[in-house]
Amino acid sequence: NTCTTSQDLDFAVKEGTEVVAAASGIAYAFCDAPDPTFQPAGCSKATSPTSGNRVKIDHGGGLFTIYAHLKCFGSGLACSGSGVRVVGGQSVIGTVDSTGW
């Protein structure tokens, strides 16, 4: 059984660059620990890779985006697990860093 990760895109930008929500939705922050809602094929939740500090935005209709490797959070987000409404193109959800692996 092979543990694989999702198909994702990493963008090279300067550390500290603000990250803005691409679309509106409910945002959830996860601190540098495995996301309990993310389980790559062939991996147990306990061994799922971490993408560092990250924000997951639920846009509704089964569509979501994940912003990983963040230094800090914006838009009132914290690692409390509570959702915060964000506005696409306006809400700063964090700043870029290299947390996780």
SVG drawing of the C-alpha trace seen along z (x, -y; Angstrom):
<svg xmlns="http://www.w3.org/2000/svg" viewBox="-23 -43 34 45">
<polyline fill="none" stroke="black" stroke-width="0.4" points="0.0,0.0 1.6,-3.3 1.0,-6.5 0.4,-9.3 -0.3,-13.0 -2.8,-15.1 -2.0,-16.9 -1.3,-20.4 0.4,-23.6 3.1,-25.4 3.8,-29.0 7.2,-30.6 6.8,-34.0 8.7,-36.0 8.4,-34.9 5.9,-37.2 3.8,-37.8 0.1,-38.2 -2.2,-35.4 -5.7,-36.5 -8.7,-34.1 -9.3,-33.2 -13.0,-32.9 -15.5,-33.5 -16.4,-30.8 -15.9,-29.6 -12.2,-29.4 -10.7,-27.0 -7.1,-27.3 -4.9,-24.3 -1.7,-24.7 1.4,-22.6 -0.2,-19.2 -2.0,-16.7 -5.4,-17.9 -8.0,-15.5 -10.1,-16.1 -7.3,-15.2 -6.3,-11.6 -4.2,-10.8 -4.8,-7.5 -3.0,-4.7 -2.2,-6.8 -3.7,-6.6 -4.8,-9.9 -2.0,-9.5 0.7,-9.4 -0.8,-11.9 1.7,-14.5 1.5,-17.9 1.6,-21.0 2.5,-23.2 0.2,-26.1 -2.6,-26.1 -6.1,-27.4 -8.9,-25.4 -11.7,-27.4 -15.0,-25.6 -16.7,-27.3 -19.8,-25.1 -21.0,-22.5 -18.1,-20.2 -15.5,-22.7 -12.6,-23.8 -9.1,-25.3 -6.2,-24.7 -3.5,-27.3 -0.4,-25.6 3.0,-26.6 1.7,-29.8 3.6,-31.8 0.7,-33.4 -3.1,-33.7 -5.2,-36.7 -9.0,-37.5 -9.6,-36.6 -8.4,-33.0 -6.9,-30.9 -6.2,-27.2 -9.4,-27.0 -11.2,-25.0 -13.9,-27.7 -14.9,-28.8 -14.6,-32.4 -16.4,-33.9 -13.9,-35.2 -14.4,-37.3 -12.7,-36.3 -10.2,-38.8 -10.4,-40.8 -9.7,-38.7 -6.1,-38.2 -6.0,-34.7 -2.3,-34.5 1.3,-35.2 3.7,-32.9 6.4,-30.9 7.9,-27.4 6.2,-25.6 5.6,-21.8 7.3,-19.6"/>
</svg>
